[in-house]
Amino acid sequence: MELLSDRKVIAISLNSENLTKEQLEEEKEKLEARFGLPVFDPLNECSSVAKEIEASTS
């Protein structure tokens, strides 16, 4: 994404449709480890997203 924009990527949203809770957590962990960014499910975790992004950028 940073190649397409002059903006820094600060988080990754994950589409959780058709995933079990276990699959969702596994994918979140993989993506967080790979990219070093917070990963969230915007449909179910909106309240904690801002806190996670703030913590990761400070």
FIPA-333303 format. One record per residue: residue in three letters; residue number from 0; x, z, y of N, C-alpha, C in turn. Coordinates in steps of 0.05 Angstrom, whole numbers. Last residue first. Layout:
residues N
SENU  rest   nr     n_x     n_z     n_y    ca_x    ca_z    ca_y     c_x     c_z     c_y
SENU   ALA  NUM       X       Z       Y       X       Z       Y       X       Z       Y
...
end
This chain:
residues 58
SENU  rest   nr     n_x     n_z     n_y    ca_x    ca_z    ca_y     c_x     c_z     c_y
SENU   SER   57      66     377      97      80     396     115     105     407     103
SENU   THR   56      40     345      62      54     332      84      68     351     103
SENU   SER   55      15     377      25      36     358      15      51     345      38
SENU   ALA   54     -22     406      54       0     420      41      22     401      33
SENU   GLU   53     -56     364      70     -42     380      90     -18     394      78
SENU   ILE   52     -77     349      20     -62     330      36     -45     345      57
SENU   GLU   51    -104     396       5     -82     386     -11     -64     366       4
SENU   LYS   50    -142     401      46    -122     422      42     -98     412      26
SENU   ALA   49    -172     355      38    -158     359      64    -136     380      60
SENU   VAL   48    -194     364     -14    -176     342      -8    -160     346      17
SENU   SER   47    -233     401     -25    -205     409     -27    -185     388     -19
SENU   SER   46    -282     375     -18    -276     399      -3    -247     407      -4
SENU   CYS   45    -283     332     -54    -280     327     -26    -272     352     -10
SENU   GLU   44    -287     324    -110    -268     343     -99    -264     341     -69
SENU   ASN   43    -322     285    -129    -326     313    -138    -307     333    -125
SENU   LEU   42    -309     236    -108    -337     242    -113    -342     271    -119
SENU   PRO   41    -254     233    -106    -269     236     -81    -298     242     -85
SENU   ASP   40    -208     264    -141    -233     250    -147    -251     253    -123
SENU   PHE   39    -138     258    -125    -164     272    -125    -186     252    -133
SENU   VAL   38     -70     275    -120     -90     256    -131    -116     271    -133
SENU   PRO   37     -13     279     -78     -38     291     -89     -57     269     -98
SENU   LEU   36      48     248    -102      27     251     -82       3     265     -94
SENU   GLY   35      87     230    -136      93     253    -120      73     257     -97
SENU   PHE   34      81     189    -173      83     182    -145      89     205    -126
SENU   ARG   33      83     214    -225      95     188    -220     100     183    -190
SENU   ALA   32      54     262    -220      82     262    -228      97     236    -221
SENU   GLU   31       4     242    -205      19     260    -187      48     261    -194
SENU   LEU   30      -8     211    -250      -5     198    -225      11     216    -205
SENU   LYS   29     -12     251    -290       7     229    -293      13     216    -266
SENU   GLU   28     -52     285    -269     -25     295    -274      -5     273    -276
SENU   LYS   27     -96     249    -270     -87     261    -245     -58     271    -248
SENU   GLU   26    -100     240    -326     -93     218    -308     -83     228    -281
SENU   GLU   25    -116     292    -342     -92     279    -353     -82     257    -335
SENU   GLU   24    -164     299    -315    -141     317    -309    -115     305    -319
SENU   LEU   23    -194     258    -339    -190     258    -311    -165     275    -304
SENU   GLN   22    -196     275    -393    -182     249    -386    -176     248    -356
SENU   GLU   21    -226     322    -386    -199     323    -397    -183     298    -390
SENU   LYS   20    -274     303    -368    -259     321    -350    -230     322    -360
SENU   THR   19    -277     233    -384    -284     261    -389    -268     278    -370
SENU   LEU   18    -298     176    -347    -276     193    -357    -287     221    -363
SENU   ASN   17    -336     144    -321    -331     140    -350    -307     156    -361
SENU   GLU   16    -306     152    -259    -328     141    -274    -320     136    -303
SENU   SER   15    -267     168    -225    -271     184    -249    -294     174    -267
SENU   ASN   14    -218     139    -189    -246     135    -197    -250     148    -224
SENU   LEU   13    -178     175    -145    -181     166    -173    -211     163    -179
SENU   SER   12    -135     167     -90    -162     174    -100    -165     160    -127
SENU   ILE   11     -77     196     -66     -88     176     -84    -115     185     -92
SENU   ALA   10     -43     205      -3     -58     214     -26     -68     191     -42
SENU   ILE    9     -13     180      36     -12     209      34     -27     221      11
SENU   VAL    8      25     126      55       6     135      35       9     165      33
SENU   LYS    7      34     108     123      45     122      99      22     130      81
SENU   ARG    6      23      44     153      15      72     148      27      83     122
SENU   ASP    5      28      -8     161      50       8     172      43      38     169
SENU   SER    4      13     -45     101       6     -31     125      29     -15     136
SENU   LEU    3      32     -65      55      11     -80      68       3     -68      95
SENU   LEU    2      69     -30      36      78     -57      41      58     -73      57
SENU   GLU    1      39      14      25      56      15      48      67     -12      55
SENU   MET    0      16       0     -24       0       0       0      17       0      25
end
